[in-house]
Amino acid sequence: MGKFMPRHVARGLASSAMALAVATGGGIAPATAETPDFRYIPAPPRAPEGAPNVLLVLTDDVGFAASSSFGGPIPTPVLDKLAETGLRYNAFHTTAMCSPTRASLLTGRNHHAVATGSITNVAVDEPGYTSVIPKSAATLGRVLRDNGYDTAWFGKNHNTPEWEVGPLGPFDRWPNGLGFDYFYGFNAAMTDQVNPALTENRTAVRRDPKDPDYFLDRDLADHMISWLRVQDTLYPDRPFFAYLAPGTLHMPQQAPAEWIAKFRGRFDQGWDAMRDEIFARQKKMGIVPTNAHMAPRPADIPAWNSLTPEQKHIQSRLMEVAAAQLAYLDFQIGRVIEQLRVSGRLDNTMVIFVQGDNGSSLEKFNGSVNEYLGFAGVEETDEDLGAKLDVLGGEQTAGQYSAGWAFATNTPFPWGKQIASHLGGLRDGLVISWPKRIHDGGGVRSQFSHVIDIAPTIYEAAGITPPAEVDGVKQQPIDGISMVYSFDDAKAPTRHREQYFEMLGNRSYYRDGWLASTIPAAPPWTFTLTDPAKFGWELYDLNTDFAQTRNLAKENPAKLAELQQAFDAAAKRNHVYPIVSNMRGRMAPENRPRAIPTTGAHRFYAGDTPYPAYAWPVLNPKWQASAHIALDAEGASGPIISVGTRFSGYRLMLEGGTPTFVYDPTGRPAERITLRAPSGLGVGRHEIKVAFRLAEGKPELGLSVDGRQVDSASLPRVINVIGGQAFVGRSMLDDRTGPLQCACGIDEVVISND
């Protein structure tokens, strides 16, 4: 047993044995230099001599021109400083959407090649779209950890299949299972900045309920700094790989009130004037060639001067919140950089800052103060937006700026997120700083590069050869090309000469400066999926047309045909076909696996465990929930079931002993349905039942107590998307002093679907 015993346990037993021998006069001999010291325990891996620390930052839905580092209107002094000591890349590309970019970033492979052709939420049963990253594509975390790095991930994880994010996993595709020793963040496309759904490693945790100033980006920085300090204390001779993936600027866009106040009035000039200002700065900074032209604003997006004064006021406030959020994030990242400086580790830390996993999001045409209204089929009006201006950006709102602002922060390129045919969706700012190695501080690099190039860049910089096998699984080829060659030579010929792009039917192919692109069939704010065969094609020469503004398809049909054929060949190699936009019916949630069966009865017990939507029963308009409770005294209050968020959800509770059910599809009081028993419950055991049913094809809700219906109502609107989490016996909302728990005893809650 001792031969494979953990070292600290063996030493403890040895010390105890020696002490016992001395006390009893025994004859146990002390260890000598010749005594074997656990020679059968494998030595831990060591990183190559001089391997740099790596800090990889990936922001969310941040456009090319958002930050001051790339000519944008939002001050990001920390990123500016990194760019001054490092390099800016102005021809770096992503996949045009979240999960796919992250899968490519972490593996160095094309997104369809690692089964992430679209976001995990619309996975389908085709090789390129299952959302299950294969074992043949080990991540950066796994490869670096196996080569002597300590690894940690902070922030967003949107690469675990939805049906595996429940409290019992399976965990092999959670961050810990993907090679990261430590994880602190959220497993979802987005989360609330003030009340996030947090996970630490494999365990759901709560944000500090006593912190009145809590914001997620600060919390992530706090945890990263703490981890870096511990790592530096325990293993100062080992390099680290820290991956920071904040939710900023994905909706909900939220920021501390004092940061929002800093931007009051800063965007009153509107998006058209802001684009002109950005474009001029980009040319002055050398980010954009002086002969470049700016892509025209889409016809559907109104000119700023066509808005009414009230509309301008509303829209300006939306942009102020977004700017505050990005500036606040930059400040928090600065705290991390300062920790590296103070500890003396910054000089040999390669900071890779990817400014966006896609272009800025044009998905909310008029902007939003409650994203769940859109999921419920409600288009927010100016009146809806204006009613929330006083609390905009706080925990009472969960919105996003409008397409006009999003398009402006993609300057000078056309379109944005989702559109993998045009640079507004594909091209993002990239900064690489490594003081010990990069000496052309403030330089601009224009070599074509792609998110799949990040992993091989890190491997080369660290002196690591990616393994041929991991856990006995042969590894598929890495598709990216290291960018280290560009560090010393701004004019080095581009090595990444070809690349395909595809997202939701939007396609393009790049070769030696030429780009063949499909014409978007629908704008992002409609989320309309179109048959890929119905897309037209365009052709651009990016060698002379930096911002993709001159279509040359008619002038050079042979080049267009050549690139179309190249796309087809790459699509076949990478499992792009069948293109997901032609599988609309197969994208429905019922066609994907689930953590629990979609039918039958499910028994839940009270506790602090949060259940994500995919580990909660599917609640169609024909279901029922039966709560069996016990009262020791009359007048008890508290939650029995709590599902969703303050913006959309439902709650079964006791209010002063009275059974009450609140169904809230949009967060708007006018559409909130409340069912209530006529009187409170007496001492003893009771059954409270909520039932959804169809009455003449229309959804209806009923509340029953001890077998007798006590209230009912028809539902003019049903909840289509459940956000947040579900709880039994506690509230989904914090009261800032602790969880709101029911004062009653809950034996069980049984939820069943017809």
C-alpha positions, 0 to 999 in steps of 0.5 A: 500500500505504501508504494502508491500512498500519497506523499503527504499521507506517507510522511505523516504516518512515518512521523507518527511511527517514529514518535511512537518508537521513541516514546516506547523505546522501539527500534525503528530506524530513521530514513537514510539517503539510501532509502527509496523515496517513492521512486515508483511515483511518476515525476510531475511534468515540467514545462520547457525552460523559459516557457511563458505564462499565458493570460488569454482574454476573450470578451463577448460580442465586442465589435472591432471598433468598440475600444479606444485601442482600435479607434473606438469611443469607449476608453480602455486604457489597460488594453491601450497599454498592452497594445503599446507594449505589444502588437495590434492585429487588424486582420484577425478573424473569428467564426461569427458566433460564440460557442464555435469561436470558443471551441476553435480557440480552445482546440486550434481546430475549425469549429465544425471539425470539433462538432461546434458549427453553431451555438450549443443551444441549437445543436443537431445530430450531425457530425459538425453540429452536436456541440460535443467537442471530440476527445480527438481535439484536446484543449489548450488547458489539457495540453498545457497542463500535461506539459507542466502548466497550472491552468484556470478558467474564469467566466463563461463556458458555452462549450458544454452540451446543454444536457450535461450542465445539470448538478450531476454532470457528467463532468468530462466536458465541463472546464475541469474535464477539459484540462483546467485545474480550476474553474469559476464562472457560468455554464451558459450563453449569458448570465446576469451581471448582478445575480449570476448563476455561478459555478466553482469547479463542479459546484453551484455557488452563490454570489456574496448576498451581502455585497451591495456593489456586487458585479460579476466582472469584479468577482471574476477578477477577484478570483483570478487574482486570488488564484494567481497569488496562490499559484505564485506562492506554491509553485513559483517555478511553474508557468500558468495558463489563465483563461478569462472569458467575461460575459461583457458585452453580451446581453444583459448589458449592465454596469455599476451606476457610477460607471454609467454616469461617467458616460452621460451625454457622451453619445448624444451625437448618434451612431452616424457621427460616431462612425465617422469619428471612429473611422478617422481615428482608425486611419490616424492610428494606422489600424485602417489603411488611409485609402479604405472606404467605410461600409454603408449603413444597412438601409433598415437601420435608421439615420440618427437624424431621423429619430425623434428627440425622445428616441435619441435620448433613449438610444443614447442611454443604451449606449452609455450602459454598454460603454460603461460595462466595457470600460468597467471590465477594462478596469478589472483586467487592469487589476489582474495585470497589476498583480502580475506586475507586482509579482514580477511575472508580467515580463514573461507573461504572454497576454493574448487579448481577443476583443470579441468572439464575434462582431458586435450583436445586431440582434436587438433592432431597437434595443432592449431593457428585458431580453426575455420579452423578445423570447416571448414574442414581444417587440419592445416599444419606445415606451417600454424602453423609456420607462426603465431609463432611470434604472437602466443597466442595473439589476432591474433591467436585462437589455442590450443596445440597438443595432445602430450602435452595434453596427457603429462599433463594427466600423468600418465593416459591414454587418455583425454577429451571425454574419460569417460572410462579412467582416463585421461578423468575422473581424475582431481586434487582437492584441498580443503583449509579451514584454520579454519577447515582443519588442516592436511595441505599438506595432500593427500587424496585418497578416491574415489570422484566425482564432484557430491560430491562437492555440498553435501560437501558444504552443510554439511560444511555450516550446510545446509540441501538441501530442499525437495521442491523449488518453489513447485517442489519436488527435486530429490535426490542428488547423491553425498556424502559429502567429509567432512569425509575425512578432518580429516582422510586420511585413512577413508574408501571411502564412494563413492563406486560406480559410472557410467561414460558415454560420447559420447559412452565411458562408465565405471563403478566403484565399490570398486576400480574395473573399467570396461571400454569400449575401445575407438572406436576413438581418440578424435581428430577425433570426430567420434561417434561410435555405442555403441554396437561396443565398447569392454570392459576392466577391471582394479583393481585400488586398485593395478593399480593406472594409469589403465595400466593392463587389467584384463578382461580375468583373471576375466570375472565374475567381468567384467560381474558384473560391466557391469550389474551394469552400465546397471542398473545405466544407466536406472536409470539416463536416459543414454539410448539411448546413444547419440553417437547412435543418430548422425543424431539427433544431427544436429542443425536443430533438436534443438529449436532455438531462432528465426525461421529457415525460413522466413524473419527477420528484424534487426535494427542498434544498439549495441545489439550483437546476438549470433549465435543461435539468428541469422538466419541460413545462409545456401547456400540459403539465402539473406540479404537486407540492406536499407540505406540512405546516407547524403553524398558521401564517407561514410564508416562503417559496415552494417552487421558484423558476426563472428570473425577475424578467421571466419565470413563475413561483409557487409560494405561501404568502401569510399561509395562503397558497399563491402562484405567480406566472410572469412571462415577460416581467411586466406587471400587466401580463403577470398572472396571479392565482391565490387561494381564498384563505390561508392553510391550517396546521397539518399536511396539505397538497398544493397543485398547479396544473396547466391544461388546454381549454379549447386549444388555449392554455389555462392555469389552475390552482388546487388545494387538497384536491379542490380547485380554488382559482384559475385563469387563461394565459394570453401569453406563455413562457417560451424560454426559461432563463436563470435557474429553478429551485425547490424550497428557496427563492430564485432572487436574493434578499441580500441577507440570505436565500428566501426559504419557506417557513413550511416543511416541504416533503416533496414536489412532483412535476409531471408532463402529459 
